[in-house]
Amino acid sequence: MFKISKDVVKILNQYEENEQIVELNKKIISLEHSLKTETQRLKEAIGAWRRKVEGNGLRKHSIREGYNAERGTHYKVFILDLPGDLEIEFVLEIIKDEMLTDLYPFTFRKVDFSRRYKGWLLEVERTLNKSMQVETELLMKYYSQN
């Protein structure tokens, strides 16, 4: 039989230890990268919330307002001065908790991010069932005269 010398066993043990060290170093590098990425994400989130707390919020004037005959609603669109990097869940939470009560009787319709306005666009609406159809009598008069 083969007899393995102590030197060969020692070399094999060192080789295995070196492989373990290399694997551990790879894990450390991966964890450091994950930590840097997560740290950057958290810094951005903190900055977004800080900007929110510093007084940014709903602009008091609407940028667009109108009537939607199909839905029978009067709508308004506001710009929210909230950071664009804010997650949609946080934006919806802010809208619900802080803005909708000030806009009563309007209710939430939708929210979009606009690169043009560099902010979130909040659309609210209220029911206003106003018939905009021309009356039959008016049409009859018009056509009978012509």
DSSP file (Angstrom, degrees, kcal/mol; ACC not computed):
  #  RESIDUE AA STRUCTURE BP1 BP2  ACC     N-H-->O    O-->H-N    N-H-->O    O-->H-N    TCO  KAPPA ALPHA  PHI   PSI    X-CA   Y-CA   Z-CA
    1    1 A M              0   0    0      0, 0.0     2,-0.3     0, 0.0     0, 0.0   0.000 360.0 360.0 360.0 164.1    0.0    0.0    0.0
    2    2 A F        -     0   0    0      1,-0.0     2,-0.6     2,-0.0     0, 0.0  -0.612 360.0-154.7 -80.7 136.1    0.7    3.6   -0.4
    3    3 A K        -     0   0    0     -2,-0.3     2,-0.5     0, 0.0    -1,-0.0  -0.959   8.2-146.7-113.4 122.9    2.0    5.4    2.6
    4    4 A I        -     0   0    0     -2,-0.6     2,-0.0     1,-0.0    -2,-0.0  -0.749  17.9-133.0 -91.2 128.8    1.4    9.1    2.7
    5    5 A S     >  -     0   0    0     -2,-0.5     4,-1.9     1,-0.1     5,-0.2  -0.306  19.5-112.6 -77.2 163.5    4.1   11.1    4.3
    6    6 A K  H  > S+     0   0    0      1,-0.2     4,-2.4     2,-0.2     5,-0.1   0.844 116.9  57.3 -64.1 -33.6    3.5   13.7    6.9
    7    7 A D  H  > S+     0   0    0      2,-0.2     4,-2.3     1,-0.2    -1,-0.2   0.898 105.9  48.9 -65.5 -40.5    4.7   16.4    4.5
    8    8 A V  H  > S+     0   0    0      2,-0.2     4,-2.5     1,-0.2    -2,-0.2   0.913 112.1  48.7 -66.1 -42.0    2.1   15.4    1.9
    9    9 A V  H  X S+     0   0    0     -4,-1.9     4,-2.4     1,-0.2    -2,-0.2   0.904 111.1  51.0 -62.8 -41.2   -0.7   15.5    4.5
   10   10 A K  H  X S+     0   0    0     -4,-2.4     4,-2.1     2,-0.2    -2,-0.2   0.906 110.8  48.0 -63.6 -41.5    0.5   18.9    5.7
   11   11 A I  H  X S+     0   0    0     -4,-2.3     4,-2.3     2,-0.2    -2,-0.2   0.899 111.3  50.7 -66.3 -41.6    0.5   20.2    2.1
   12   12 A L  H  X S+     0   0    0     -4,-2.5     4,-2.4     2,-0.2    -2,-0.2   0.904 110.1  49.8 -62.9 -41.6   -3.0   18.8    1.5
   13   13 A N  H  X S+     0   0    0     -4,-2.4     4,-2.3     2,-0.2    -1,-0.2   0.899 111.1  49.0 -64.0 -41.4   -4.3   20.5    4.7
   14   14 A Q  H  X S+     0   0    0     -4,-2.1     4,-2.7     2,-0.2    -2,-0.2   0.896 110.0  52.0 -64.8 -40.0   -2.7   23.8    3.7
   15   15 A Y  H  X S+     0   0    0     -4,-2.3     4,-2.3     2,-0.2    -2,-0.2   0.927 110.9  46.9 -61.9 -45.5   -4.3   23.5    0.2
   16   16 A E  H  X S+     0   0    0     -4,-2.4     4,-2.2     2,-0.2    -2,-0.2   0.897 112.5  50.0 -63.5 -40.3   -7.8   22.9    1.8
   17   17 A E  H  X S+     0   0    0     -4,-2.3     4,-2.4     2,-0.2    -2,-0.2   0.906 109.6  51.3 -64.5 -41.1   -7.3   25.8    4.2
   18   18 A N  H  X S+     0   0    0     -4,-2.7     4,-2.5     2,-0.2    -2,-0.2   0.902 109.0  50.8 -63.1 -40.9   -6.3   28.0    1.3
   19   19 A E  H  X S+     0   0    0     -4,-2.3     4,-2.4     2,-0.2    -1,-0.2   0.909 110.9  48.8 -62.2 -41.7   -9.4   27.0   -0.6
   20   20 A Q  H  X S+     0   0    0     -4,-2.2     4,-2.6     2,-0.2    -2,-0.2   0.895 110.6  51.0 -63.7 -40.0  -11.5   27.8    2.4
   21   21 A I  H  X S+     0   0    0     -4,-2.4     4,-2.5     2,-0.2    -2,-0.2   0.913 109.9  49.7 -64.0 -42.4   -9.8   31.2    2.8
   22   22 A V  H  X S+     0   0    0     -4,-2.5     4,-2.2     2,-0.2    -2,-0.2   0.925 112.0  48.2 -62.6 -44.6  -10.5   32.0   -0.9
   23   23 A E  H  X S+     0   0    0     -4,-2.4     4,-2.2     1,-0.2    -2,-0.2   0.912 112.0  49.1 -62.1 -42.8  -14.2   31.1   -0.5
   24   24 A L  H  X S+     0   0    0     -4,-2.6     4,-2.5     1,-0.2    -1,-0.2   0.892 109.5  52.2 -64.6 -39.2  -14.4   33.2    2.6
   25   25 A N  H  X S+     0   0    0     -4,-2.5     4,-2.5     2,-0.2    -1,-0.2   0.900 108.4  51.2 -63.1 -40.1  -12.8   36.1    0.9
   26   26 A K  H  X S+     0   0    0     -4,-2.2     4,-2.3     2,-0.2    -2,-0.2   0.918 110.6  48.5 -61.9 -43.0  -15.3   35.8   -2.0
   27   27 A K  H  X S+     0   0    0     -4,-2.2     4,-2.7     2,-0.2    -2,-0.2   0.902 110.5  51.4 -63.6 -40.6  -18.2   35.8    0.6
   28   28 A I  H  X S+     0   0    0     -4,-2.5     4,-2.6     2,-0.2    -2,-0.2   0.927 110.4  48.3 -62.2 -45.0  -16.7   38.9    2.3
   29   29 A I  H  X S+     0   0    0     -4,-2.5     4,-2.2     2,-0.2    -1,-0.2   0.911 112.6  49.0 -62.2 -42.7  -16.4   40.8   -1.0
   30   30 A S  H  X S+     0   0    0     -4,-2.3     4,-2.4     1,-0.2    -2,-0.2   0.917 112.6  47.3 -63.1 -44.1  -20.0   39.9   -1.9
   31   31 A L  H  X S+     0   0    0     -4,-2.7     4,-2.6     2,-0.2    -2,-0.2   0.883 110.1  52.8 -66.1 -38.6  -21.3   41.0    1.5
   32   32 A E  H  X S+     0   0    0     -4,-2.6     4,-2.3     2,-0.2    -1,-0.2   0.910 110.4  48.2 -62.8 -41.3  -19.3   44.3    1.3
   33   33 A H  H  X S+     0   0    0     -4,-2.2     4,-2.5     2,-0.2    -2,-0.2   0.927 112.2  48.5 -63.6 -45.1  -20.9   44.9   -2.1
   34   34 A S  H  X S+     0   0    0     -4,-2.4     4,-2.6     1,-0.2     5,-0.2   0.900 111.3  51.1 -61.1 -40.5  -24.4   44.2   -0.7
   35   35 A L  H  X S+     0   0    0     -4,-2.6     4,-2.5     2,-0.2    -1,-0.2   0.906 110.3  48.2 -64.9 -42.5  -23.7   46.4    2.2
   36   36 A K  H  X S+     0   0    0     -4,-2.3     4,-2.3     2,-0.2    -2,-0.2   0.913 113.0  48.6 -64.0 -42.5  -22.6   49.3    0.0
   37   37 A T  H  X S+     0   0    0     -4,-2.5     4,-2.3     2,-0.2    -2,-0.2   0.932 114.1  45.1 -63.1 -46.3  -25.7   48.9   -2.2
   38   38 A E  H  X S+     0   0    0     -4,-2.6     4,-2.5     2,-0.2    -2,-0.2   0.884 111.4  53.4 -66.3 -38.9  -28.0   48.8    0.8
   39   39 A T  H  X S+     0   0    0     -4,-2.5     4,-2.3    -5,-0.2    -1,-0.2   0.917 110.0  47.9 -61.4 -43.6  -26.3   51.7    2.4
   40   40 A Q  H  X S+     0   0    0     -4,-2.3     4,-2.2     2,-0.2    -2,-0.2   0.910 111.4  50.4 -63.4 -42.9  -26.8   53.8   -0.8
   41   41 A R  H  X S+     0   0    0     -4,-2.3     4,-2.2     1,-0.2    -2,-0.2   0.911 111.6  48.0 -61.8 -42.7  -30.4   52.8   -1.0
   42   42 A L  H  X S+     0   0    0     -4,-2.5     4,-2.7     2,-0.2    -1,-0.2   0.879 108.8  53.7 -67.8 -37.3  -31.0   53.8    2.6
   43   43 A K  H  X S+     0   0    0     -4,-2.3     4,-2.5     2,-0.2    -1,-0.2   0.915 110.0  48.2 -61.6 -41.9  -29.3   57.1    2.1
   44   44 A E  H  X S+     0   0    0     -4,-2.2     4,-2.3     2,-0.2    -2,-0.2   0.905 112.0  48.9 -64.9 -40.9  -31.6   57.9   -0.9
   45   45 A A  H  X S+     0   0    0     -4,-2.2     4,-2.4     2,-0.2    -2,-0.2   0.904 111.4  49.5 -65.4 -40.6  -34.6   56.9    1.2
   46   46 A I  H  X S+     0   0    0     -4,-2.7     4,-2.6     1,-0.2    -2,-0.2   0.920 111.2  49.7 -63.9 -43.1  -33.5   59.1    4.1
   47   47 A G  H  X S+     0   0    0     -4,-2.5     4,-2.5     2,-0.2    -2,-0.2   0.898 109.7  51.6 -61.6 -40.4  -32.9   62.0    1.7
   48   48 A A  H  X S+     0   0    0     -4,-2.3     4,-1.8     1,-0.2    -2,-0.2   0.932 113.0  43.9 -62.8 -45.7  -36.4   61.5    0.2
   49   49 A W  H  X S+     0   0    0     -4,-2.4     4,-2.5     2,-0.2    -2,-0.2   0.873 111.3  54.7 -68.0 -36.0  -38.1   61.5    3.6
   50   50 A R  H  X S+     0   0    0     -4,-2.6     4,-1.9     1,-0.2    -2,-0.2   0.925 108.1  49.1 -62.9 -43.6  -36.0   64.5    4.7
   51   51 A R  H  <>S+     0   0    0     -4,-2.5     5,-1.3     1,-0.2    -1,-0.2   0.882 110.9  51.5 -62.4 -36.8  -37.1   66.5    1.7
   52   52 A K  H ><5S+     0   0    0     -4,-1.8     3,-1.2     1,-0.2    -2,-0.2   0.924 110.7  47.1 -64.1 -44.5  -40.7   65.5    2.5
   53   53 A V  H 3<5S+     0   0    0     -4,-2.5    -1,-0.2     1,-0.3    -2,-0.2   0.788  97.3  72.6 -70.1 -27.5  -40.4   66.7    6.1
   54   54 A E  T 3<5S-     0   0    0     -4,-1.9    -1,-0.3    -5,-0.2    -2,-0.2   0.407 128.6 -81.2 -72.7   5.8  -38.8   70.0    5.0
   55   55 A G  T < 5S+     0   0    0     -3,-1.2    -2,-0.2     1,-0.4    -3,-0.2   0.417  84.5 137.1 115.4  -2.3  -42.1   71.2    3.8
   56   56 A N      < +     0   0    0     -5,-1.3    -1,-0.4    -4,-0.1     2,-0.3  -0.470  29.8 103.9 -72.3 151.1  -42.5   69.7    0.3
   57   57 A G        +     0   0    0     -2,-0.1    24,-4.2    22,-0.1     2,-0.4  -0.809  66.3   3.8 175.7-133.7  -45.9   68.4   -0.4
   58   58 A L  E     -A   80   0A   0     -2,-0.3     2,-0.2    22,-0.2    22,-0.2  -0.664  60.7-131.1 -85.4 128.6  -49.0   69.4   -2.3
   59   59 A R  E     -     0   0A   0     20,-2.1    20,-0.1    -2,-0.4    -1,-0.0  -0.592  19.4-131.5 -72.2 143.1  -48.9   72.5   -4.4
   60   60 A K  E    S+     0   0A   0     -2,-0.2     2,-0.4    18,-0.1    -1,-0.1   0.536  84.1  64.5 -80.6  -5.6  -52.0   74.5   -3.6
   61   61 A H  E    S-     0   0A   0     18,-0.1    18,-0.5     2,-0.0     2,-0.3  -0.912  80.5-125.1-118.1 147.2  -53.0   75.1   -7.2
   62   62 A S  E     -A   78   0A   0     -2,-0.4    16,-0.3    16,-0.1     3,-0.1  -0.631   5.7-153.2 -86.9 147.6  -54.1   72.6   -9.7
   63   63 A I  E    S+     0   0A   0     14,-2.6     2,-0.3     1,-0.3    15,-0.2   0.636  83.0  19.7 -91.5 -16.0  -52.2   72.4  -13.1
   64   64 A R  E     +A   77   0A   0     13,-1.2    13,-2.8     2,-0.0     2,-0.3  -0.989  63.9 172.8-153.3 143.6  -55.3   71.0  -14.8
   65   65 A E  E     +A   76   0A   0     -2,-0.3     2,-0.3    11,-0.2    11,-0.2  -0.991  18.0 127.6-150.1 146.1  -59.0   70.9  -14.2
   66   66 A G  E     -A   75   0A   0      9,-2.2     9,-2.8    -2,-0.3     2,-0.4  -0.976  48.6 -87.1-175.1-171.6  -61.9   69.8  -16.2
   67   67 A Y  E     -A   74   0A   0     -2,-0.3     2,-0.7     7,-0.2     7,-0.2  -0.981  22.4-154.3-123.4 131.9  -65.1   67.8  -16.7
   68   68 A N  E  >> -A   73   0A   0      5,-3.2     4,-1.9    -2,-0.4     5,-1.7  -0.910   6.3-170.3-106.9 106.0  -65.1   64.2  -17.9
   69   69 A A  T  45S+     0   0    0     -2,-0.7    -1,-0.2     1,-0.2    63,-0.1   0.836  83.9  57.3 -68.0 -33.1  -68.5   63.6  -19.5
   70   70 A E  T  45S+     0   0    0      1,-0.2    -1,-0.2     2,-0.1    -2,-0.0   0.907 119.5  29.9 -64.0 -41.0  -68.0   59.8  -19.8
   71   71 A R  T  45S-     0   0    0      2,-0.1    -2,-0.2    -3,-0.1    -1,-0.2   0.618 102.8-129.1 -92.8 -14.8  -67.4   59.4  -16.1
   72   72 A G  T  <5 +     0   0    0     -4,-1.9    56,-3.0     1,-0.2     2,-0.3   0.896  63.8 131.1  67.7  39.9  -69.7   62.4  -15.1
   73   73 A T  E   < -AB  68 127A   0     -5,-1.7    -5,-3.2    54,-0.3     2,-0.5  -0.941  58.8-138.3-131.8 149.2  -66.9   63.8  -12.9
   74   74 A H  E     -AB  67 126A   0     52,-2.7    52,-2.2    -2,-0.3     2,-0.3  -0.897  36.6-168.4 -95.0 128.8  -65.2   67.1  -12.3
   75   75 A Y  E     -AB  66 125A   0     -9,-2.8    -9,-2.2    -2,-0.5     2,-0.3  -0.871  17.2-167.6-125.0 156.8  -61.4   66.5  -11.9
   76   76 A K  E     -AB  65 124A   0     48,-2.3    48,-2.5    -2,-0.3     2,-0.5  -0.985  10.2-150.1-136.9 147.3  -58.3   68.3  -10.8
   77   77 A V  E     -AB  64 123A   0    -13,-2.8   -14,-2.6    -2,-0.3   -13,-1.2  -0.984  16.3-174.3-121.8 126.6  -54.7   67.5  -11.2
   78   78 A F  E     -AB  62 122A   0     44,-2.8    44,-2.9    -2,-0.5     2,-0.5  -0.839  23.5-125.5-115.8 152.8  -52.1   68.6   -8.6
   79   79 A I  E     - B   0 121A   0    -18,-0.5   -20,-2.1    -2,-0.3     2,-0.6  -0.871  20.9-149.3 -95.5 130.0  -48.3   68.4   -8.6
   80   80 A L  E     -AB  58 120A   0     40,-3.7     2,-1.9    -2,-0.5    40,-1.4  -0.885   8.0-143.8 -98.5 124.3  -46.9   66.7   -5.5
   81   81 A D        +     0   0    0    -24,-4.2   -23,-0.1    -2,-0.6    38,-0.1  -0.332  56.4 131.1 -84.0  57.1  -43.5   68.0   -4.5
   82   82 A L        -     0   0    0     -2,-1.9    38,-0.3    38,-0.1    -2,-0.1  -0.827  67.9 -90.6-106.5 149.7  -42.4   64.6   -3.4
   83   83 A P    >   -     0   0    0      0, 0.0     3,-1.3     0, 0.0    36,-0.1  -0.270  25.3-135.0 -60.6 141.6  -39.1   63.0   -4.4
   84   84 A G  T 3  S+     0   0    0      1,-0.3    35,-0.1    34,-0.1    29,-0.0   0.711 102.7  62.9 -68.8 -20.5  -39.3   60.9   -7.6
   85   85 A D  T 3  S+     0   0    0    -41,-0.1     2,-0.3     2,-0.1    -1,-0.3   0.412  77.0 114.3 -87.0   4.3  -37.2   58.2   -5.9
   86   86 A L  S <  S-     0   0    0     -3,-1.3    -4,-0.0     1,-0.1   -41,-0.0  -0.562  76.3-110.3 -74.5 135.7  -39.9   57.6   -3.3
   87   87 A E    >>  -     0   0    0     -2,-0.3     4,-1.9     1,-0.1     3,-0.7  -0.343  24.0-118.5 -64.1 146.8  -41.5   54.2   -3.6
   88   88 A I  H 3> S+     0   0    0      1,-0.3     4,-2.7     2,-0.2     5,-0.2   0.822 112.9  61.3 -58.9 -33.6  -45.1   54.2   -4.8
   89   89 A E  H 3> S+     0   0    0      1,-0.2     4,-1.8     2,-0.2    -1,-0.3   0.903 106.8  45.3 -61.0 -40.3  -46.3   52.6   -1.5
   90   90 A F  H <> S+     0   0    0     -3,-0.7     4,-2.5     2,-0.2    -2,-0.2   0.888 111.3  52.7 -69.6 -39.2  -44.9   55.7    0.4
   91   91 A V  H  X S+     0   0    0     -4,-1.9     4,-2.5     1,-0.2    -2,-0.2   0.938 110.9  46.7 -61.2 -46.9  -46.4   58.1   -2.1
   92   92 A L  H  X S+     0   0    0     -4,-2.7     4,-2.6     1,-0.2    -1,-0.2   0.882 111.3  52.4 -63.0 -37.8  -49.9   56.5   -1.7
   93   93 A E  H  X S+     0   0    0     -4,-1.8     4,-2.8    -5,-0.2     5,-0.3   0.919 110.5  47.1 -64.2 -43.8  -49.5   56.5    2.0
   94   94 A I  H  X>S+     0   0    0     -4,-2.5     4,-2.6     2,-0.2     5,-0.7   0.916 112.6  50.0 -63.6 -44.3  -48.7   60.2    2.1
   95   95 A I  I  X>S+     0   0    0     -4,-2.5     5,-2.1    -5,-0.2     4,-1.5   0.944 115.6  42.4 -59.4 -48.7  -51.6   61.0   -0.3
   96   96 A K  I  <5S+     0   0    0     -4,-2.6     5,-0.3     1,-0.2    -2,-0.2   0.933 122.1  37.5 -65.3 -47.3  -54.1   59.0    1.9
   97   97 A D  I  <5S+     0   0    0     -4,-2.8    -2,-0.2    -5,-0.2    -1,-0.2   0.816 131.7  18.9 -78.2 -31.4  -52.9   60.2    5.3
   98   98 A E  I  <5S+     0   0    0     -4,-2.6    -3,-0.2    -5,-0.3    -2,-0.2   0.665 125.5  32.8-118.0 -19.3  -52.0   63.9    4.6
   99   99 A M  I >X<S+     0   0    0     -4,-1.5     3,-0.8    -5,-0.7     4,-0.7   0.807  98.2  65.4-114.9 -36.7  -53.7   65.2    1.4
  100  100 A L  G >4<S+     0   0    0     -5,-2.1     3,-0.7     1,-0.3     4,-0.3   0.833  97.2  58.6 -64.5 -32.4  -57.1   63.6    0.7
  101  101 A T  G >4 S+     0   0    0     -5,-0.3     3,-0.7     1,-0.2    -1,-0.3   0.850 105.0  51.5 -66.1 -31.2  -58.8   65.1    3.8
  102  102 A D  G <4 S+     0   0    0     -3,-0.8    -1,-0.2     1,-0.2    -2,-0.2   0.661 108.0  53.7 -76.2 -15.4  -57.9   68.6    2.5
  103  103 A L  G X< S+     0   0    0     -4,-0.7     3,-2.5    -3,-0.7    -1,-0.2   0.342  85.9 168.8-102.4   5.5  -59.4   67.9   -0.9
  104  104 A Y  T <   +     0   0    0     -3,-0.7     3,-0.1     1,-0.3    22,-0.1  -0.338  61.1  34.4 -56.3 136.0  -62.8   66.8    0.2
  105  105 A P  T 3  S+     0   0    0      0, 0.0    -1,-0.3     0, 0.0    22,-0.2  -0.942 107.8  84.4 -90.9   8.0  -65.3   66.3   -1.6
  106  106 A F    <   -     0   0    0     -3,-2.5     2,-0.3    20,-0.1    20,-0.2  -0.461  65.9-154.6 -73.2 147.9  -62.8   65.2   -4.2
  107  107 A T  E     -C  125   0A   0     18,-3.4    18,-2.5    -2,-0.1     2,-0.1  -0.855  28.9 -84.3-121.0 159.2  -61.7   61.6   -4.1
  108  108 A F  E     +C  124   0A   0     -2,-0.3    16,-0.2    16,-0.2     3,-0.1  -0.340  45.2 164.3 -62.4 135.0  -58.5   59.9   -5.3
  109  109 A R  E     -     0   0A   0     14,-2.5     2,-0.3     1,-0.4    15,-0.2   0.696  58.7 -37.8-114.8 -55.1  -58.5   58.9   -8.9
  110  110 A K  E     -C  123   0A   0     13,-1.7    13,-3.2     2,-0.0    -1,-0.4  -0.986  41.1-142.4-165.8 166.5  -54.8   58.2   -9.8
  111  111 A V  E     +C  122   0A   0     -2,-0.3     2,-0.3    11,-0.2    11,-0.2  -0.997  20.4 173.8-139.9 137.0  -51.2   59.2   -9.3
  112  112 A D  E     -C  121   0A   0      9,-2.1     9,-4.1    -2,-0.3     2,-0.5  -0.948  31.3-118.7-136.7 155.4  -48.4   59.3  -11.9
  113  113 A F  E     -C  120   0A   0     -2,-0.3     2,-0.5     7,-0.3     7,-0.2  -0.858  28.4-158.9 -95.4 133.9  -44.8   60.5  -12.0
  114  114 A S  E  >> -C  119   0A   0      5,-3.0     5,-1.6    -2,-0.5     4,-0.7  -0.950  18.7-167.4-116.6 123.3  -44.1   63.2  -14.6
  115  115 A R  T  45S+     0   0    0     -2,-0.5    -1,-0.1     3,-0.2     5,-0.0   0.828  92.5  59.7 -71.7 -31.3  -40.6   63.9  -15.9
  116  116 A R  T  45S+     0   0    0      1,-0.2    -1,-0.2     3,-0.1    -2,-0.0   0.933 117.3  28.9 -61.6 -47.6  -42.0   67.1  -17.4
  117  117 A Y  T  45S-     0   0    0      2,-0.2    -1,-0.2     0, 0.0    -2,-0.2   0.486 102.9-131.3 -91.9  -4.5  -43.1   68.5  -14.0
  118  118 A K  T  <5S+     0   0    0     -4,-0.7     2,-0.3     1,-0.2    -3,-0.2   0.907  75.7  69.1  53.8  46.8  -40.4   66.6  -12.1
  119  119 A G  E   <S- C   0 114A   0     -5,-1.6    -5,-3.0   -38,-0.1     2,-0.3  -0.980  91.8 -70.0-171.5 177.6  -42.9   65.4   -9.6
  120  120 A W  E     -BC  80 113A   0    -40,-1.4   -40,-3.7   -38,-0.3     2,-0.6  -0.673  39.6-143.2 -84.4 136.0  -45.9   63.2   -8.9
  121  121 A L  E     -BC  79 112A   0     -9,-4.1    -9,-2.1    -2,-0.3     2,-0.5  -0.906  13.0-161.5-103.2 121.6  -49.2   64.1  -10.5
  122  122 A L  E     -BC  78 111A   0    -44,-2.9   -44,-2.8    -2,-0.6     2,-0.5  -0.896   1.9-163.3-104.2 124.0  -52.2   63.5   -8.3
  123  123 A E  E     +BC  77 110A   0    -13,-3.2   -14,-2.5    -2,-0.5   -13,-1.7  -0.935  11.5 177.0-109.5 127.0  -55.6   63.4  -10.0
  124  124 A V  E     -BC  76 108A   0    -48,-2.5   -48,-2.3    -2,-0.5     2,-0.3  -0.870   4.6-171.3-122.5 158.9  -58.7   63.7   -7.9
  125  125 A E  E     -BC  75 107A   0    -18,-2.5   -18,-3.4    -2,-0.3     2,-0.3  -0.968  13.0-160.5-146.9 160.7  -62.4   63.8   -8.9
  126  126 A R  E     -B   74   0A   0    -52,-2.2   -52,-2.7    -2,-0.3     2,-0.2  -0.988  37.5 -97.6-140.3 149.2  -65.9   64.4   -7.6
  127  127 A T  E     +B   73   0A   0     -2,-0.3   -54,-0.3   -54,-0.2     2,-0.1  -0.446  44.0 163.7 -68.8 132.8  -69.2   63.4   -9.1
  128  128 A L        -     0   0    0    -56,-3.0     2,-1.9    -2,-0.2    -1,-0.1  -0.601  17.6-166.2-149.4  79.0  -70.9   66.1  -11.2
  129  129 A N        +     0   0    0     -2,-0.1     2,-0.6   -58,-0.1   -56,-0.1  -0.509  24.3 157.7 -76.7  87.7  -73.5   64.5  -13.3
  130  130 A K        -     0   0    0     -2,-1.9     2,-0.4   -61,-0.0   -58,-0.1  -0.959  39.5-131.6-113.6 118.6  -74.3   67.3  -15.7
  131  131 A S        -     0   0    0     -2,-0.6    -2,-0.0     1,-0.1   -62,-0.0  -0.567  23.4-179.0 -73.9 124.8  -75.8   66.2  -18.9
  132  132 A M        +     0   0    0     -2,-0.4     2,-0.3   -63,-0.1    -1,-0.1   0.171  41.2 120.8-108.5  15.2  -74.0   67.8  -21.8
  133  133 A Q  S    S-     0   0    0      1,-0.1     2,-0.2     0, 0.0     3,-0.1  -0.607  70.9-111.9 -81.4 139.1  -76.2   66.3  -24.5
  134  134 A V        -     0   0    0     -2,-0.3    -1,-0.1     1,-0.1    -2,-0.1  -0.516  41.1-107.5 -69.9 134.1  -78.0   68.7  -26.8
  135  135 A E     >  -     0   0    0     -2,-0.2     4,-1.7     1,-0.1     5,-0.1  -0.266  16.1-126.5 -65.3 148.9  -81.8   68.5  -26.1
  136  136 A T  H  > S+     0   0    0      1,-0.2     4,-2.5     2,-0.2     5,-0.2   0.881 109.2  55.3 -62.6 -41.0  -84.0   66.9  -28.7
  137  137 A E  H  > S+     0   0    0      1,-0.2     4,-2.6     2,-0.2    -1,-0.2   0.906 106.2  51.3 -60.8 -42.0  -86.3   69.9  -28.9
  138  138 A L  H  > S+     0   0    0      1,-0.2     4,-2.4     2,-0.2    -1,-0.2   0.905 110.7  48.4 -62.3 -41.3  -83.4   72.2  -29.8
  139  139 A L  H  X S+     0   0    0     -4,-1.7     4,-2.6     2,-0.2     5,-0.2   0.909 110.2  51.4 -64.9 -41.5  -82.3   69.8  -32.5
  140  140 A M  H  X S+     0   0    0     -4,-2.5     4,-2.1     1,-0.2    -2,-0.2   0.919 111.3  48.0 -62.3 -43.2  -85.9   69.7  -33.9
  141  141 A K  H  X S+     0   0    0     -4,-2.6     4,-1.6     2,-0.2    -2,-0.2   0.931 112.0  49.7 -62.7 -45.1  -86.1   73.5  -34.0
  142  142 A Y  H  X S+     0   0    0     -4,-2.4     4,-1.2     1,-0.2    -2,-0.2   0.933 115.0  41.9 -60.4 -48.3  -82.7   73.8  -35.7
  143  143 A Y  H  < S+     0   0    0     -4,-2.6    -1,-0.2     1,-0.2    -2,-0.2   0.801 111.2  55.5 -73.9 -27.5  -83.5   71.3  -38.4
  144  144 A S  H  < S+     0   0    0     -4,-2.1    -1,-0.2    -5,-0.2    -2,-0.2   0.797 108.6  49.0 -74.6 -25.8  -87.0   72.5  -39.0
  145  145 A Q  H  <        0   0    0     -4,-1.6    -1,-0.2    -3,-0.2    -2,-0.2   0.755 360.0 360.0 -81.8 -25.1  -85.7   76.1  -39.6
  146  146 A N     <        0   0    0     -4,-1.2    -1,-0.2    -5,-0.2    -2,-0.2   0.441 360.0 360.0 -99.0 360.0  -83.0   74.9  -42.1
